[in-house]
Amino acid sequence: MIIAIFPNHHFKESFQLAEKIYAFLKKKQITVIAEEPVAKKLGCKSLQEIPIKEVDFLIAMGGDGTILRLFNQYHTKKAAILGINLGHLGFMADIPVAEIFLALEDLLNGMYTVHKRIVLTCISPAKEEYTAVNDVVLHRSHNQGLIEISISVSGMYMNTYIADGIIVATPNGSTAYSLAAGGPILSPSVDALVITPICAHTISNRPFVLTAKHTLTIKCASCKEPVEVSADGLKRFTMSPQEEISIMKSKETFRLVSLTKRKNYFDTLREKLGWSGTLFQNFKK
């Protein structure tokens, strides 16, 4: 088994944890690799020595942002990501520091499931492709006022939103920016997309859920300055007035490790969103 570990330098304790994880896995006779600077510090092999296609698991130490970065930089058809939460919410990176080594024991003992979640492909006006695990966001950028955003669904005109922008989110991303903008939470297993307007002028413009088989065509119908489009907040490009982008379900999938004995998705929702109530607690008992 080959495992790649990725500490996040924004967290002070991240590298110290990486050292402990490396020592733990080395005792278990697991091949551990890391990015070049980290590999030199740890004394393990680097990604330059072992191709990413041979790696079985990626361990992300940070938060959901760390996981998004890893997918966008290293996504493969084989490796799944295990997230250790050093951040705040951590819907994907849901393993707390206190449970790291119990979680690693479960992983090595095969007590896990790999969930395959849908990914978006966004095609820019320049015909460049961008992938997104969470969302593709079109925002008015330097335009002083609201912009008009026209959306067609598989060639059928849907609506023109007057808003600050539009979020097209996967079920995985429905708990991110889309949720903050008033969008619904979708179960990660649902094969669907959600369109969420950002600060829409008309109160009747509500989020819309549709099956992921559709291709969306989005055009800025009325804007003076170029608008900004971002994929997972990591990769950006601008779109001029009257230009179009296309968004569709990718052939790729996002592979996330879920440990059998750890929290399930609904446990995570309750904890991270602060859901509570005596009725539920009594029911659970």
Helices and strands as residue ranges (DSSP letters): E 2-7, H 14-27, E 31-34, H 36-42, E 45-46, G 52-54, E 57-62, H 64-74, E 80-85, E 95-96, G 97-99, H 100-108, E 112-123, E 129-132, E 135-139, E 147-153, E 156-163, E 165-169, G 172-175, H 177-180, E 192-198, E 208-211, E 216-222, E 227-231, E 235-239, E 244-259, H 265-273, H 278-284
